[in-house]
Amino acid sequence: MRRLGIDVGGTGVKGNVVDTETGETLAERVRIETPHPATPEAVADTVAAVVEAHSYEGPIGITLPSVVKDGIAHTAANIDTTWPGTDAVRLFSERMGRQPVFVLNDADAAGLAEMRFGAGAGRRGVVCVLTLGTGIGSALFHDGVLLPSTEFGHLEVDGHDAESRASYSAKERGDLSWEKWAKRVSRYLQVVENLVWPDLFILGGGVSKRAHKWVPLLDARTEIVTAQLLNQAGIVGAAMAAAEDTSP
């Protein structure tokens, strides 16, 4: 089944057509910079441009860096503060003049993809998928079933919002070495594992492409693996939502 998945991030809006039976992308990925400010209307225009670039007709899955329940965005992480309360399904449907549109949290989408096609395939128990990028996204699974909207990126760690210290953007802002950043990520992982005692951490996001530089430096009792779908996971998970209506 072919579905278009679109992943709205803090720096880019990315989309591709996905074979939802295999998780394989079927076209060249389209990426457009996230507008600033990333208001609902501006993001909707950018998403529409990605759809038009693919000349695609059919159901669309879209991720947001936001808690999404029944199509409503309830938070605004790394997008404009006007998002909370926005009916995202209606917004995108009206902008593109089509139905159906499915909207879900970006980390939940990435987690769904990793659990089906990537590092979590066949894994039971408690699995925590973390995406390290502009912020920190989280998706928590028990025996393959998603507990949506965990928002572990905003846990307080040593008096700080976790993603302000341990996201990849925090590394770049502070010009941190891989070693120093890995210590911050380790401390963050230790806080998460003391809360939910996972059996596996899957670490993703764009920085997972350079996992050899920092994952071996991490210190946690939980098994750690790198996401296999890298930063394509959100796109694949969004397409899965469009194919299976797995959006919350």
Secondary structure as UniProt FT lines:
FT   STRAND          2..8
FT   STRAND          12..19
FT   TURN            20..23
FT   STRAND          24..25
FT   STRAND          30..33
FT   HELIX           40..54
FT   STRAND          60..64
FT   STRAND          68..69
FT   TURN            70..71
FT   STRAND          72..73
FT   TURN            81..82
FT   TURN            84..85
FT   HELIX           88..96
FT   STRAND          101..105
FT   HELIX           106..117
FT   TURN            119..122
FT   STRAND          126..132
FT   STRAND          136..142
FT   TURN            143..144
FT   STRAND          145..147
FT   HELIX           152..154
FT   STRAND          156..157
FT   TURN            158..159
FT   STRAND          160..161
FT   HELIX           162..166
FT   HELIX           168..174
FT   HELIX           178..196
FT   STRAND          200..204
FT   HELIX           206..210
FT   HELIX           211..214
FT   HELIX           215..217
FT   STRAND          223..226
FT   HELIX           230..232
FT   HELIX           233..244
//
